[in-house]
Amino acid sequence: MCKWGTNTILNVLISAESSYTGKERWADKPVDSCIAPIVDALNKAGIYTGGSCCGHGKNDGWIALHDGTLITIKRNHFTKADRSCT
């Protein structure tokens, strides 16, 4: 996971419901750097995201989609020694 406060600015679609204009619009928003590639790929594929958090190494991460789906990004619960046993 990224160090909290480490963001990547992505241009994302703001839904009409979330926009102060009442209309869909694109805006540059900070996204946790460690999940920014996933958020960017989803948006470029037309699967628009409404918010996200990596969990900052303490909790599961998540990405909320405009359609109401919530994608959970599970924390890695294995120790470094456990990872060598695949």
Contacts in CASP RR format, 6 or more apart in sequence:
PFRMAT RR
TARGET T0000
AUTHOR 0000-0000-0000
METHOD contacts of the structure
MODEL  1
MCKWGTNTILNVLISAESSYTGKERWADKPVDSCIAPIVDALNKAGIYTG
GSCCGHGKNDGWIALHDGTLITIKRNHFTKADRSCT
1 32 0 8 1.000
1 34 0 8 1.000
1 54 0 8 1.000
1 55 0 8 1.000
1 56 0 8 1.000
1 57 0 8 1.000
1 75 0 8 1.000
2 32 0 8 1.000
2 33 0 8 1.000
2 34 0 8 1.000
2 35 0 8 1.000
2 54 0 8 1.000
2 56 0 8 1.000
4 32 0 8 1.000
4 56 0 8 1.000
5 32 0 8 1.000
6 32 0 8 1.000
6 33 0 8 1.000
6 34 0 8 1.000
7 30 0 8 1.000
7 31 0 8 1.000
7 32 0 8 1.000
7 33 0 8 1.000
7 36 0 8 1.000
8 30 0 8 1.000
8 31 0 8 1.000
8 32 0 8 1.000
8 33 0 8 1.000
8 36 0 8 1.000
9 28 0 8 1.000
9 29 0 8 1.000
9 30 0 8 1.000
9 31 0 8 1.000
10 28 0 8 1.000
10 29 0 8 1.000
10 31 0 8 1.000
10 36 0 8 1.000
10 39 0 8 1.000
10 40 0 8 1.000
10 43 0 8 1.000
11 26 0 8 1.000
11 27 0 8 1.000
11 28 0 8 1.000
11 29 0 8 1.000
12 26 0 8 1.000
12 27 0 8 1.000
12 28 0 8 1.000
12 29 0 8 1.000
12 31 0 8 1.000
12 39 0 8 1.000
12 43 0 8 1.000
12 48 0 8 1.000
12 49 0 8 1.000
12 50 0 8 1.000
13 24 0 8 1.000
13 25 0 8 1.000
13 26 0 8 1.000
13 43 0 8 1.000
13 48 0 8 1.000
13 66 0 8 1.000
14 24 0 8 1.000
14 25 0 8 1.000
14 26 0 8 1.000
14 27 0 8 1.000
14 50 0 8 1.000
15 24 0 8 1.000
15 48 0 8 1.000
15 50 0 8 1.000
15 66 0 8 1.000
16 22 0 8 1.000
16 23 0 8 1.000
16 24 0 8 1.000
18 50 0 8 1.000
19 25 0 8 1.000
31 39 0 8 1.000
31 40 0 8 1.000
31 52 0 8 1.000
32 52 0 8 1.000
32 53 0 8 1.000
32 54 0 8 1.000
32 55 0 8 1.000
32 56 0 8 1.000
34 54 0 8 1.000
35 52 0 8 1.000
35 54 0 8 1.000
35 61 0 8 1.000
35 63 0 8 1.000
35 73 0 8 1.000
38 63 0 8 1.000
38 73 0 8 1.000
39 49 0 8 1.000
39 52 0 8 1.000
39 63 0 8 1.000
42 48 0 8 1.000
42 49 0 8 1.000
42 63 0 8 1.000
42 65 0 8 1.000
43 49 0 8 1.000
47 65 0 8 1.000
48 65 0 8 1.000
48 66 0 8 1.000
49 63 0 8 1.000
49 64 0 8 1.000
49 65 0 8 1.000
49 66 0 8 1.000
50 64 0 8 1.000
50 65 0 8 1.000
50 66 0 8 1.000
51 63 0 8 1.000
51 64 0 8 1.000
52 61 0 8 1.000
52 62 0 8 1.000
52 63 0 8 1.000
52 64 0 8 1.000
53 61 0 8 1.000
53 62 0 8 1.000
54 61 0 8 1.000
54 73 0 8 1.000
55 61 0 8 1.000
55 62 0 8 1.000
55 73 0 8 1.000
55 75 0 8 1.000
57 75 0 8 1.000
59 75 0 8 1.000
60 72 0 8 1.000
60 73 0 8 1.000
60 74 0 8 1.000
60 75 0 8 1.000
61 72 0 8 1.000
61 73 0 8 1.000
61 74 0 8 1.000
61 75 0 8 1.000
62 70 0 8 1.000
62 71 0 8 1.000
62 72 0 8 1.000
62 73 0 8 1.000
63 70 0 8 1.000
63 71 0 8 1.000
63 73 0 8 1.000
64 70 0 8 1.000
64 71 0 8 1.000
65 71 0 8 1.000
END
